[in-house]
Amino acid sequence: MIKWVCLGIGGLSGTFLRYILSKNIDQTWGTHFPYGTLIVNLIGCFFIGFFVVLADKKFLLDANAKLLLVAGFCGAFTTFSTFMFETSNLITMGGTLRALANVLISVVAGFCLFRLGVLVGELF
């Protein structure tokens, strides 16, 4: 039962934070490019790397905390399906270069931030 509670709490908090953060970013920077989704995904890449190291290498998080933070929070916080939808919309609206930029930045920067999260996690 505790596993379901961890997933629920993590998922609910990740969902709310994703929505609030991406909407604030879109209001600040505009919606001509999916900045909100991009930034949320990049932040999520960092934190999933960080949390996995804390759980699997440093043993600072138990199985329930890992479930709450990795599967629950990061799973709900990152928005890969929205990323795909918005990238497709950029292409549909004639923004093929912006769509390509969104994919490249998301993948390359996301991977770099994931690795940075791993490195920072290993410092603990």
Backbone as XML, in Angstrom:
<?xml version="1.0"?>
<chain id="A" units="angstrom">
  <residue number="1" name="MET">
    <atom name="N" x="0.811" y="-1.194" z="0.000"/>
    <atom name="CA" x="0.000" y="0.000" z="0.000"/>
    <atom name="C" x="0.858" y="1.263" z="0.000"/>
  </residue>
  <residue number="2" name="ILE">
    <atom name="N" x="1.986" y="1.242" z="0.736"/>
    <atom name="CA" x="2.850" y="2.416" z="0.821"/>
    <atom name="C" x="3.415" y="2.782" z="-0.557"/>
  </residue>
  <residue number="3" name="LYS">
    <atom name="N" x="3.635" y="1.780" z="-1.407"/>
    <atom name="CA" x="4.152" y="2.055" z="-2.752"/>
    <atom name="C" x="3.170" y="2.894" z="-3.555"/>
  </residue>
  <residue number="4" name="TRP">
    <atom name="N" x="1.889" y="2.581" z="-3.436"/>
    <atom name="CA" x="0.870" y="3.330" z="-4.173"/>
    <atom name="C" x="0.769" y="4.761" z="-3.646"/>
  </residue>
  <residue number="5" name="VAL">
    <atom name="N" x="0.921" y="4.911" z="-2.354"/>
    <atom name="CA" x="0.891" y="6.250" z="-1.759"/>
    <atom name="C" x="2.088" y="7.059" z="-2.255"/>
  </residue>
  <residue number="6" name="CYS">
    <atom name="N" x="3.264" y="6.441" z="-2.302"/>
    <atom name="CA" x="4.461" y="7.119" z="-2.803"/>
    <atom name="C" x="4.286" y="7.537" z="-4.257"/>
  </residue>
  <residue number="7" name="LEU">
    <atom name="N" x="3.785" y="6.636" z="-5.081"/>
    <atom name="CA" x="3.540" y="6.971" z="-6.484"/>
    <atom name="C" x="2.542" y="8.117" z="-6.608"/>
  </residue>
  <residue number="8" name="GLY">
    <atom name="N" x="1.475" y="8.048" z="-5.830"/>
    <atom name="CA" x="0.445" y="9.080" z="-5.892"/>
    <atom name="C" x="0.943" y="10.440" z="-5.470"/>
  </residue>
  <residue number="9" name="ILE">
    <atom name="N" x="1.652" y="10.488" z="-4.360"/>
    <atom name="CA" x="2.177" y="11.764" z="-3.870"/>
    <atom name="C" x="3.206" y="12.325" z="-4.852"/>
  </residue>
  <residue number="10" name="GLY">
    <atom name="N" x="4.108" y="11.479" z="-5.313"/>
    <atom name="CA" x="5.118" y="11.921" z="-6.278"/>
    <atom name="C" x="4.486" y="12.375" z="-7.582"/>
  </residue>
  <residue number="11" name="GLY">
    <atom name="N" x="3.538" y="11.586" z="-8.085"/>
    <atom name="CA" x="2.890" y="11.926" z="-9.345"/>
    <atom name="C" x="2.082" y="13.204" z="-9.255"/>
  </residue>
  <residue number="12" name="LEU">
    <atom name="N" x="1.349" y="13.359" z="-8.174"/>
    <atom name="CA" x="0.535" y="14.556" z="-7.999"/>
    <atom name="C" x="1.413" y="15.805" z="-7.901"/>
  </residue>
  <residue number="13" name="SER">
    <atom name="N" x="2.476" y="15.722" z="-7.119"/>
    <atom name="CA" x="3.344" y="16.890" z="-6.971"/>
    <atom name="C" x="4.094" y="17.191" z="-8.270"/>
  </residue>
  <residue number="14" name="GLY">
    <atom name="N" x="4.542" y="16.157" z="-8.982"/>
    <atom name="CA" x="5.215" y="16.374" z="-10.265"/>
    <atom name="C" x="4.291" y="16.991" z="-11.301"/>
  </residue>
  <residue number="15" name="THR">
    <atom name="N" x="3.043" y="16.532" z="-11.325"/>
    <atom name="CA" x="2.064" y="17.069" z="-12.266"/>
    <atom name="C" x="1.785" y="18.542" z="-11.987"/>
  </residue>
  <residue number="16" name="PHE">
    <atom name="N" x="1.532" y="18.869" z="-10.721"/>
    <atom name="CA" x="1.242" y="20.266" z="-10.373"/>
    <atom name="C" x="2.435" y="21.170" z="-10.675"/>
  </residue>
  <residue number="17" name="LEU">
    <atom name="N" x="3.641" y="20.734" z="-10.299"/>
    <atom name="CA" x="4.815" y="21.568" z="-10.527"/>
    <atom name="C" x="5.073" y="21.756" z="-12.022"/>
  </residue>
  <residue number="18" name="ARG">
    <atom name="N" x="4.899" y="20.684" z="-12.802"/>
    <atom name="CA" x="5.081" y="20.800" z="-14.261"/>
    <atom name="C" x="4.127" y="21.823" z="-14.836"/>
  </residue>
  <residue number="19" name="TYR">
    <atom name="N" x="2.878" y="21.740" z="-14.466"/>
    <atom name="CA" x="1.866" y="22.648" z="-15.004"/>
    <atom name="C" x="2.180" y="24.093" z="-14.626"/>
  </residue>
  <residue number="20" name="ILE">
    <atom name="N" x="2.459" y="24.336" z="-13.359"/>
    <atom name="CA" x="2.719" y="25.694" z="-12.885"/>
    <atom name="C" x="3.975" y="26.261" z="-13.538"/>
  </residue>
  <residue number="21" name="LEU">
    <atom name="N" x="5.046" y="25.476" z="-13.553"/>
    <atom name="CA" x="6.312" y="25.953" z="-14.098"/>
    <atom name="C" x="6.213" y="26.206" z="-15.597"/>
  </residue>
  <residue number="22" name="SER">
    <atom name="N" x="5.658" y="25.265" z="-16.349"/>
    <atom name="CA" x="5.598" y="25.441" z="-17.804"/>
    <atom name="C" x="4.678" y="26.602" z="-18.185"/>
  </residue>
  <residue number="23" name="LYS">
    <atom name="N" x="3.584" y="26.786" z="-17.478"/>
    <atom name="CA" x="2.689" y="27.921" z="-17.770"/>
    <atom name="C" x="3.371" y="29.251" z="-17.457"/>
  </residue>
  <residue number="24" name="ASN">
    <atom name="N" x="4.100" y="29.325" z="-16.348"/>
    <atom name="CA" x="4.824" y="30.555" z="-16.016"/>
    <atom name="C" x="5.904" y="30.870" z="-17.042"/>
  </residue>
  <residue number="25" name="ILE">
    <atom name="N" x="6.605" y="29.857" z="-17.494"/>
    <atom name="CA" x="7.639" y="30.054" z="-18.513"/>
    <atom name="C" x="6.998" y="30.504" z="-19.820"/>
  </residue>
  <residue number="26" name="ASP">
    <atom name="N" x="5.897" y="29.863" z="-20.221"/>
    <atom name="CA" x="5.212" y="30.258" z="-21.455"/>
    <atom name="C" x="4.694" y="31.692" z="-21.369"/>
  </residue>
  <residue number="27" name="GLN">
    <atom name="N" x="4.192" y="32.101" z="-20.229"/>
    <atom name="CA" x="3.709" y="33.474" z="-20.059"/>
    <atom name="C" x="4.848" y="34.477" z="-20.131"/>
  </residue>
  <residue number="28" name="THR">
    <atom name="N" x="6.011" y="34.062" z="-19.655"/>
    <atom name="CA" x="7.170" y="34.957" z="-19.643"/>
    <atom name="C" x="7.837" y="35.033" z="-21.009"/>
  </residue>
  <residue number="29" name="TRP">
    <atom name="N" x="8.046" y="33.888" z="-21.647"/>
    <atom name="CA" x="8.817" y="33.832" z="-22.884"/>
    <atom name="C" x="7.968" y="33.722" z="-24.143"/>
  </residue>
  <residue number="30" name="GLY">
    <atom name="N" x="6.678" y="33.506" z="-23.990"/>
    <atom name="CA" x="5.800" y="33.376" z="-25.154"/>
    <atom name="C" x="5.634" y="31.926" z="-25.572"/>
  </residue>
  <residue number="31" name="THR">
    <atom name="N" x="4.741" y="31.734" z="-26.531"/>
    <atom name="CA" x="4.410" y="30.373" z="-26.972"/>
    <atom name="C" x="4.817" y="30.104" z="-28.418"/>
  </residue>
  <residue number="32" name="HIS">
    <atom name="N" x="5.656" y="30.962" z="-29.004"/>
    <atom name="CA" x="6.114" y="30.704" z="-30.370"/>
    <atom name="C" x="7.099" y="29.541" z="-30.433"/>
  </residue>
  <residue number="33" name="PHE">
    <atom name="N" x="7.591" y="29.129" z="-29.293"/>
    <atom name="CA" x="8.460" y="27.955" z="-29.144"/>
    <atom name="C" x="8.079" y="27.321" z="-27.806"/>
  </residue>
  <residue number="34" name="PRO">
    <atom name="N" x="8.086" y="25.997" z="-27.722"/>
    <atom name="CA" x="7.645" y="25.339" z="-26.471"/>
    <atom name="C" x="8.693" y="25.392" z="-25.359"/>
  </residue>
  <residue number="35" name="TYR">
    <atom name="N" x="9.017" y="26.620" z="-24.936"/>
    <atom name="CA" x="10.025" y="26.809" z="-23.893"/>
    <atom name="C" x="9.647" y="26.119" z="-22.583"/>
  </residue>
  <residue number="36" name="GLY">
    <atom name="N" x="8.385" y="26.211" z="-22.200"/>
    <atom name="CA" x="7.955" y="25.615" z="-20.942"/>
    <atom name="C" x="8.220" y="24.124" z="-20.897"/>
  </residue>
  <residue number="37" name="THR">
    <atom name="N" x="7.809" y="23.422" z="-21.943"/>
    <atom name="CA" x="8.025" y="21.981" z="-22.014"/>
    <atom name="C" x="9.511" y="21.655" z="-22.080"/>
  </residue>
  <residue number="38" name="LEU">
    <atom name="N" x="10.257" y="22.405" z="-22.875"/>
    <atom name="CA" x="11.693" y="22.177" z="-23.009"/>
    <atom name="C" x="12.394" y="22.310" z="-21.661"/>
  </residue>
  <residue number="39" name="ILE">
    <atom name="N" x="12.134" y="23.390" z="-20.955"/>
    <atom name="CA" x="12.810" y="23.626" z="-19.681"/>
    <atom name="C" x="12.399" y="22.594" z="-18.634"/>
  </residue>
  <residue number="40" name="VAL">
    <atom name="N" x="11.116" y="22.261" z="-18.590"/>
    <atom name="CA" x="10.661" y="21.234" z="-17.642"/>
    <atom name="C" x="11.336" y="19.900" z="-17.942"/>
  </residue>
  <residue number="41" name="ASN">
    <atom name="N" x="11.417" y="19.520" z="-19.209"/>
    <atom name="CA" x="12.070" y="18.259" z="-19.556"/>
    <atom name="C" x="13.545" y="18.274" z="-19.185"/>
  </residue>
  <residue number="42" name="LEU">
    <atom name="N" x="14.222" y="19.400" z="-19.399"/>
    <atom name="CA" x="15.646" y="19.481" z="-19.063"/>
    <atom name="C" x="15.853" y="19.404" z="-17.551"/>
  </residue>
  <residue number="43" name="ILE">
    <atom name="N" x="15.033" y="20.099" z="-16.808"/>
    <atom name="CA" x="15.117" y="20.009" z="-15.339"/>
    <atom name="C" x="14.844" y="18.572" z="-14.891"/>
  </residue>
  <residue number="44" name="GLY">
    <atom name="N" x="13.834" y="17.939" z="-15.490"/>
    <atom name="CA" x="13.505" y="16.556" z="-15.148"/>
    <atom name="C" x="14.641" y="15.600" z="-15.447"/>
  </residue>
  <residue number="45" name="CYS">
    <atom name="N" x="15.350" y="15.828" z="-16.563"/>
    <atom name="CA" x="16.499" y="14.979" z="-16.899"/>
    <atom name="C" x="17.570" y="15.067" z="-15.825"/>
  </residue>
  <residue number="46" name="PHE">
    <atom name="N" x="17.836" y="16.280" z="-15.348"/>
    <atom name="CA" x="18.813" y="16.450" z="-14.270"/>
    <atom name="C" x="18.382" y="15.697" z="-13.015"/>
  </residue>
  <residue number="47" name="PHE">
    <atom name="N" x="17.136" y="15.936" z="-12.596"/>
    <atom name="CA" x="16.692" y="15.356" z="-11.325"/>
    <atom name="C" x="16.566" y="13.842" z="-11.369"/>
  </residue>
  <residue number="48" name="ILE">
    <atom name="N" x="16.175" y="13.270" z="-12.495"/>
    <atom name="CA" x="16.080" y="11.808" z="-12.528"/>
    <atom name="C" x="17.471" y="11.191" z="-12.413"/>
  </residue>
  <residue number="49" name="GLY">
    <atom name="N" x="18.464" y="11.819" z="-13.051"/>
    <atom name="CA" x="19.837" y="11.338" z="-12.902"/>
    <atom name="C" x="20.323" y="11.459" z="-11.471"/>
  </residue>
  <residue number="50" name="PHE">
    <atom name="N" x="20.049" y="12.587" z="-10.853"/>
    <atom name="CA" x="20.441" y="12.853" z="-9.475"/>
    <atom name="C" x="19.793" y="11.858" z="-8.510"/>
  </residue>
  <residue number="51" name="PHE">
    <atom name="N" x="18.469" y="11.665" z="-8.632"/>
    <atom name="CA" x="17.751" y="10.773" z="-7.718"/>
    <atom name="C" x="18.172" y="9.314" z="-7.883"/>
  </residue>
  <residue number="52" name="VAL">
    <atom name="N" x="18.435" y="8.891" z="-9.107"/>
    <atom name="CA" x="18.843" y="7.502" z="-9.336"/>
    <atom name="C" x="20.187" y="7.222" z="-8.670"/>
  </residue>
  <residue number="53" name="VAL">
    <atom name="N" x="21.116" y="8.169" z="-8.765"/>
    <atom name="CA" x="22.411" y="7.981" z="-8.107"/>
    <atom name="C" x="22.242" y="7.941" z="-6.595"/>
  </residue>
  <residue number="54" name="LEU">
    <atom name="N" x="21.423" y="8.850" z="-6.048"/>
    <atom name="CA" x="21.213" y="8.845" z="-4.600"/>
    <atom name="C" x="20.613" y="7.532" z="-4.116"/>
  </residue>
  <residue number="55" name="ALA">
    <atom name="N" x="19.773" y="6.929" z="-4.944"/>
    <atom name="CA" x="19.132" y="5.668" z="-4.552"/>
    <atom name="C" x="20.027" y="4.462" z="-4.820"/>
  </residue>
  <residue number="56" name="ASP">
    <atom name="N" x="20.577" y="4.369" z="-6.029"/>
    <atom name="CA" x="21.249" y="3.136" z="-6.447"/>
    <atom name="C" x="22.742" y="3.083" z="-6.132"/>
  </residue>
  <residue number="57" name="LYS">
    <atom name="N" x="23.406" y="4.231" z="-6.053"/>
    <atom name="CA" x="24.848" y="4.222" z="-5.794"/>
    <atom name="C" x="25.217" y="4.712" z="-4.407"/>
  </residue>
  <residue number="58" name="LYS">
    <atom name="N" x="24.480" y="5.691" z="-3.922"/>
    <atom name="CA" x="24.801" y="6.268" z="-2.619"/>
    <atom name="C" x="23.942" y="5.698" z="-1.492"/>
  </residue>
  <residue number="59" name="PHE">
    <atom name="N" x="22.890" y="5.011" z="-1.858"/>
    <atom name="CA" x="21.968" y="4.383" z="-0.902"/>
    <atom name="C" x="21.416" y="5.379" z="0.117"/>
  </residue>
  <residue number="60" name="LEU">
    <atom name="N" x="21.210" y="6.623" z="-0.339"/>
    <atom name="CA" x="20.641" y="7.655" z="0.525"/>
    <atom name="C" x="19.123" y="7.703" z="0.423"/>
  </residue>
  <residue number="61" name="LEU">
    <atom name="N" x="18.565" y="7.009" z="-0.564"/>
    <atom name="CA" x="17.111" y="6.919" z="-0.729"/>
    <atom name="C" x="16.709" y="5.459" z="-0.687"/>
  </residue>
  <residue number="62" name="ASP">
    <atom name="N" x="15.706" y="5.137" z="0.104"/>
    <atom name="CA" x="15.221" y="3.764" z="0.121"/>
    <atom name="C" x="14.299" y="3.528" z="-1.076"/>
  </residue>
  <residue number="63" name="ALA">
    <atom name="N" x="13.800" y="2.319" z="-1.202"/>
    <atom name="CA" x="12.976" y="1.951" z="-2.354"/>
    <atom name="C" x="11.719" y="2.816" z="-2.468"/>
  </residue>
  <residue number="64" name="ASN">
    <atom name="N" x="11.096" y="3.137" z="-1.352"/>
    <atom name="CA" x="9.888" y="3.967" z="-1.393"/>
    <atom name="C" x="10.203" y="5.399" z="-1.804"/>
  </residue>
  <residue number="65" name="ALA">
    <atom name="N" x="11.309" y="5.943" z="-1.310"/>
    <atom name="CA" x="11.703" y="7.299" z="-1.698"/>
    <atom name="C" x="12.057" y="7.341" z="-3.182"/>
  </residue>
  <residue number="66" name="LYS">
    <atom name="N" x="12.725" y="6.301" z="-3.675"/>
    <atom name="CA" x="13.047" y="6.231" z="-5.099"/>
    <atom name="C" x="11.767" y="6.162" z="-5.918"/>
  </residue>
  <residue number="67" name="LEU">
    <atom name="N" x="10.823" y="5.374" z="-5.487"/>
    <atom name="CA" x="9.541" y="5.263" z="-6.179"/>
    <atom name="C" x="8.838" y="6.619" z="-6.205"/>
  </residue>
  <residue number="68" name="LEU">
    <atom name="N" x="8.813" y="7.300" z="-5.075"/>
    <atom name="CA" x="8.169" y="8.610" z="-4.988"/>
    <atom name="C" x="8.850" y="9.607" z="-5.914"/>
  </residue>
  <residue number="69" name="LEU">
    <atom name="N" x="10.176" y="9.682" z="-5.875"/>
    <atom name="CA" x="10.906" y="10.712" z="-6.613"/>
    <atom name="C" x="11.135" y="10.389" z="-8.085"/>
  </residue>
  <residue number="70" name="VAL">
    <atom name="N" x="11.496" y="9.139" z="-8.397"/>
    <atom name="CA" x="11.828" y="8.793" z="-9.779"/>
    <atom name="C" x="10.571" y="8.459" z="-10.583"/>
  </residue>
  <residue number="71" name="ALA">
    <atom name="N" x="9.859" y="7.430" z="-10.170"/>
    <atom name="CA" x="8.674" y="7.017" z="-10.931"/>
    <atom name="C" x="7.519" y="7.997" z="-10.762"/>
  </residue>
  <residue number="72" name="GLY">
    <atom name="N" x="7.281" y="8.440" z="-9.536"/>
    <atom name="CA" x="6.158" y="9.331" z="-9.274"/>
    <atom name="C" x="6.421" y="10.753" z="-9.717"/>
  </residue>
  <residue number="73" name="PHE">
    <atom name="N" x="7.343" y="11.429" z="-9.035"/>
    <atom name="CA" x="7.582" y="12.842" z="-9.311"/>
    <atom name="C" x="8.149" y="13.070" z="-10.710"/>
  </residue>
  <residue number="74" name="CYS">
    <atom name="N" x="9.300" y="12.451" z="-11.020"/>
    <atom name="CA" x="9.921" y="12.691" z="-12.335"/>
    <atom name="C" x="9.055" y="12.158" z="-13.471"/>
  </residue>
  <residue number="75" name="GLY">
    <atom name="N" x="8.390" y="11.041" z="-13.245"/>
    <atom name="CA" x="7.514" y="10.495" z="-14.279"/>
    <atom name="C" x="6.376" y="11.432" z="-14.628"/>
  </residue>
  <residue number="76" name="ALA">
    <atom name="N" x="5.838" y="12.113" z="-13.644"/>
    <atom name="CA" x="4.750" y="13.055" z="-13.895"/>
    <atom name="C" x="5.271" y="14.440" z="-14.274"/>
  </residue>
  <residue number="77" name="PHE">
    <atom name="N" x="6.446" y="14.795" z="-13.796"/>
    <atom name="CA" x="7.004" y="16.124" z="-14.050"/>
    <atom name="C" x="7.480" y="16.269" z="-15.491"/>
  </residue>
  <residue number="78" name="THR">
    <atom name="N" x="8.167" y="15.268" z="-16.017"/>
    <atom name="CA" x="8.647" y="15.358" z="-17.388"/>
    <atom name="C" x="7.484" y="15.167" z="-18.343"/>
  </residue>
  <residue number="79" name="THR">
    <atom name="N" x="7.615" y="15.758" z="-19.492"/>
    <atom name="CA" x="6.470" y="15.846" z="-20.395"/>
    <atom name="C" x="6.840" y="15.409" z="-21.808"/>
  </residue>
  <residue number="80" name="PHE">
    <atom name="N" x="7.358" y="14.214" z="-21.920"/>
    <atom name="CA" x="7.829" y="13.772" z="-23.224"/>
    <atom name="C" x="6.705" y="13.664" z="-24.246"/>
  </residue>
  <residue number="81" name="SER">
    <atom name="N" x="5.537" y="13.218" z="-23.820"/>
    <atom name="CA" x="4.435" y="13.129" z="-24.782"/>
    <atom name="C" x="4.026" y="14.521" z="-25.253"/>
  </residue>
  <residue number="82" name="THR">
    <atom name="N" x="4.035" y="15.495" z="-24.366"/>
    <atom name="CA" x="3.747" y="16.873" z="-24.760"/>
    <atom name="C" x="4.835" y="17.389" z="-25.687"/>
  </residue>
  <residue number="83" name="PHE">
    <atom name="N" x="6.065" y="17.031" z="-25.417"/>
    <atom name="CA" x="7.193" y="17.388" z="-26.279"/>
    <atom name="C" x="6.953" y="16.898" z="-27.705"/>
  </residue>
  <residue number="84" name="MET">
    <atom name="N" x="6.522" y="15.658" z="-27.851"/>
    <atom name="CA" x="6.248" y="15.113" z="-29.180"/>
    <atom name="C" x="5.108" y="15.867" z="-29.868"/>
  </residue>
  <residue number="85" name="PHE">
    <atom name="N" x="4.051" y="16.125" z="-29.131"/>
    <atom name="CA" x="2.887" y="16.825" z="-29.667"/>
    <atom name="C" x="3.267" y="18.231" z="-30.131"/>
  </residue>
  <residue number="86" name="GLU">
    <atom name="N" x="4.003" y="18.967" z="-29.302"/>
    <atom name="CA" x="4.372" y="20.329" z="-29.652"/>
    <atom name="C" x="5.373" y="20.376" z="-30.796"/>
  </residue>
  <residue number="87" name="THR">
    <atom name="N" x="6.266" y="19.413" z="-30.866"/>
    <atom name="CA" x="7.208" y="19.344" z="-31.977"/>
    <atom name="C" x="6.460" y="19.079" z="-33.281"/>
  </residue>
  <residue number="88" name="SER">
    <atom name="N" x="5.491" y="18.184" z="-33.233"/>
    <atom name="CA" x="4.663" y="17.922" z="-34.404"/>
    <atom name="C" x="3.897" y="19.176" z="-34.824"/>
  </residue>
  <residue number="89" name="ASN">
    <atom name="N" x="3.393" y="19.921" z="-33.857"/>
    <atom name="CA" x="2.677" y="21.166" z="-34.160"/>
    <atom name="C" x="3.597" y="22.188" z="-34.829"/>
  </residue>
  <residue number="90" name="LEU">
    <atom name="N" x="4.847" y="22.251" z="-34.382"/>
    <atom name="CA" x="5.795" y="23.165" z="-35.018"/>
    <atom name="C" x="5.969" y="22.820" z="-36.496"/>
  </residue>
  <residue number="91" name="ILE">
    <atom name="N" x="6.064" y="21.537" z="-36.804"/>
    <atom name="CA" x="6.194" y="21.103" z="-38.199"/>
    <atom name="C" x="4.932" y="21.444" z="-38.972"/>
  </residue>
  <residue number="92" name="THR">
    <atom name="N" x="3.773" y="21.160" z="-38.394"/>
    <atom name="CA" x="2.493" y="21.437" z="-39.045"/>
    <atom name="C" x="2.345" y="22.920" z="-39.373"/>
  </residue>
  <residue number="93" name="MET">
    <atom name="N" x="2.860" y="23.782" z="-38.493"/>
    <atom name="CA" x="2.755" y="25.229" z="-38.694"/>
    <atom name="C" x="3.899" y="25.779" z="-39.546"/>
  </residue>
  <residue number="94" name="GLY">
    <atom name="N" x="4.672" y="24.890" z="-40.161"/>
    <atom name="CA" x="5.743" y="25.328" z="-41.037"/>
    <atom name="C" x="7.041" y="25.649" z="-40.331"/>
  </residue>
  <residue number="95" name="GLY">
    <atom name="N" x="7.155" y="25.256" z="-39.100"/>
    <atom name="CA" x="8.367" y="25.545" z="-38.330"/>
    <atom name="C" x="9.286" y="24.343" z="-38.241"/>
  </residue>
  <residue number="96" name="THR">
    <atom name="N" x="9.656" y="23.790" z="-39.367"/>
    <atom name="CA" x="10.491" y="22.583" z="-39.371"/>
    <atom name="C" x="11.826" y="22.820" z="-38.680"/>
  </residue>
  <residue number="97" name="LEU">
    <atom name="N" x="12.451" y="23.968" z="-38.923"/>
    <atom name="CA" x="13.730" y="24.252" z="-38.269"/>
    <atom name="C" x="13.557" y="24.413" z="-36.760"/>
  </residue>
  <residue number="98" name="ARG">
    <atom name="N" x="12.465" y="25.043" z="-36.331"/>
    <atom name="CA" x="12.206" y="25.163" z="-34.892"/>
    <atom name="C" x="11.923" y="23.791" z="-34.289"/>
  </residue>
  <residue number="99" name="ALA">
    <atom name="N" x="11.226" y="22.932" z="-35.036"/>
    <atom name="CA" x="10.964" y="21.571" z="-34.550"/>
    <atom name="C" x="12.281" y="20.805" z="-34.399"/>
  </residue>
  <residue number="100" name="LEU">
    <atom name="N" x="13.146" y="20.929" z="-35.375"/>
    <atom name="CA" x="14.449" y="20.264" z="-35.312"/>
    <atom name="C" x="15.269" y="20.807" z="-34.140"/>
  </residue>
  <residue number="101" name="ALA">
    <atom name="N" x="15.242" y="22.123" z="-33.956"/>
    <atom name="CA" x="15.961" y="22.725" z="-32.818"/>
    <atom name="C" x="15.408" y="22.195" z="-31.502"/>
  </residue>
  <residue number="102" name="ASN">
    <atom name="N" x="14.095" y="22.081" z="-31.400"/>
    <atom name="CA" x="13.477" y="21.568" z="-30.172"/>
    <atom name="C" x="13.942" y="20.150" z="-29.884"/>
  </residue>
  <residue number="103" name="VAL">
    <atom name="N" x="13.982" y="19.307" z="-30.905"/>
    <atom name="CA" x="14.423" y="17.917" z="-30.728"/>
    <atom name="C" x="15.895" y="17.867" z="-30.330"/>
  </residue>
  <residue number="104" name="LEU">
    <atom name="N" x="16.729" y="18.583" z="-31.049"/>
    <atom name="CA" x="18.168" y="18.536" z="-30.772"/>
    <atom name="C" x="18.505" y="19.090" z="-29.391"/>
  </residue>
  <residue number="105" name="ILE">
    <atom name="N" x="17.923" y="20.229" z="-29.047"/>
    <atom name="CA" x="18.200" y="20.818" z="-27.734"/>
    <atom name="C" x="17.695" y="19.893" z="-26.626"/>
  </residue>
  <residue number="106" name="SER">
    <atom name="N" x="16.496" y="19.371" z="-26.802"/>
    <atom name="CA" x="15.918" y="18.508" z="-25.770"/>
    <atom name="C" x="16.767" y="17.264" z="-25.548"/>
  </residue>
  <residue number="107" name="VAL">
    <atom name="N" x="17.187" y="16.630" z="-26.629"/>
    <atom name="CA" x="17.933" y="15.376" z="-26.505"/>
    <atom name="C" x="19.363" y="15.626" z="-26.021"/>
  </residue>
  <residue number="108" name="VAL">
    <atom name="N" x="20.072" y="16.532" z="-26.673"/>
    <atom name="CA" x="21.476" y="16.760" z="-26.327"/>
    <atom name="C" x="21.596" y="17.403" z="-24.939"/>
  </residue>
  <residue number="109" name="ALA">
    <atom name="N" x="20.877" y="18.493" z="-24.709"/>
    <atom name="CA" x="20.954" y="19.154" z="-23.406"/>
    <atom name="C" x="20.372" y="18.263" z="-22.313"/>
  </residue>
  <residue number="110" name="GLY">
    <atom name="N" x="19.303" y="17.535" z="-22.643"/>
    <atom name="CA" x="18.715" y="16.617" z="-21.662"/>
    <atom name="C" x="19.697" y="15.557" z="-21.225"/>
  </residue>
  <residue number="111" name="PHE">
    <atom name="N" x="20.413" y="14.984" z="-22.183"/>
    <atom name="CA" x="21.402" y="13.966" z="-21.832"/>
    <atom name="C" x="22.528" y="14.577" z="-21.006"/>
  </residue>
  <residue number="112" name="CYS">
    <atom name="N" x="22.993" y="15.762" z="-21.397"/>
    <atom name="CA" x="24.063" y="16.419" z="-20.638"/>
    <atom name="C" x="23.615" y="16.719" z="-19.208"/>
  </residue>
  <residue number="113" name="LEU">
    <atom name="N" x="22.386" y="17.177" z="-19.052"/>
    <atom name="CA" x="21.890" y="17.468" z="-17.704"/>
    <atom name="C" x="21.650" y="16.195" z="-16.899"/>
  </residue>
  <residue number="114" name="PHE">
    <atom name="N" x="21.244" y="15.130" z="-17.567"/>
    <atom name="CA" x="21.140" y="13.840" z="-16.882"/>
    <atom name="C" x="22.502" y="13.447" z="-16.318"/>
  </residue>
  <residue number="115" name="ARG">
    <atom name="N" x="23.536" y="13.538" z="-17.151"/>
    <atom name="CA" x="24.891" y="13.181" z="-16.703"/>
    <atom name="C" x="25.354" y="14.119" z="-15.581"/>
  </residue>
  <residue number="116" name="LEU">
    <atom name="N" x="25.011" y="15.404" z="-15.681"/>
    <atom name="CA" x="25.354" y="16.335" z="-14.620"/>
    <atom name="C" x="24.667" y="15.944" z="-13.320"/>
  </residue>
  <residue number="117" name="GLY">
    <atom name="N" x="23.401" y="15.537" z="-13.409"/>
    <atom name="CA" x="22.685" y="15.058" z="-12.223"/>
    <atom name="C" x="23.372" y="13.851" z="-11.616"/>
  </residue>
  <residue number="118" name="VAL">
    <atom name="N" x="23.857" y="12.943" z="-12.466"/>
    <atom name="CA" x="24.593" y="11.773" z="-11.972"/>
    <atom name="C" x="25.859" y="12.218" z="-11.264"/>
  </residue>
  <residue number="119" name="LEU">
    <atom name="N" x="26.590" y="13.134" z="-11.872"/>
    <atom name="CA" x="27.849" y="13.609" z="-11.268"/>
    <atom name="C" x="27.598" y="14.322" z="-9.950"/>
  </residue>
  <residue number="120" name="VAL">
    <atom name="N" x="26.590" y="15.184" z="-9.897"/>
    <atom name="CA" x="26.271" y="15.884" z="-8.659"/>
    <atom name="C" x="25.811" y="14.883" z="-7.596"/>
  </residue>
  <residue number="121" name="GLY">
    <atom name="N" x="25.009" y="13.906" z="-8.007"/>
    <atom name="CA" x="24.562" y="12.881" z="-7.073"/>
    <atom name="C" x="25.718" y="12.085" z="-6.501"/>
  </residue>
  <residue number="122" name="GLU">
    <atom name="N" x="26.737" y="11.856" z="-7.304"/>
    <atom name="CA" x="27.887" y="11.093" z="-6.825"/>
    <atom name="C" x="28.737" y="11.881" z="-5.818"/>
  </residue>
  <residue number="123" name="LEU">
    <atom name="N" x="28.567" y="13.197" z="-5.801"/>
    <atom name="CA" x="29.298" y="14.019" z="-4.829"/>
    <atom name="C" x="28.750" y="13.868" z="-3.409"/>
  </residue>
  <residue number="124" name="PHE">
    <atom name="N" x="27.512" y="13.407" z="-3.292"/>
    <atom name="CA" x="26.890" y="13.266" z="-1.966"/>
    <atom name="C" x="27.343" y="12.022" z="-1.274"/>
  </residue>
</chain>
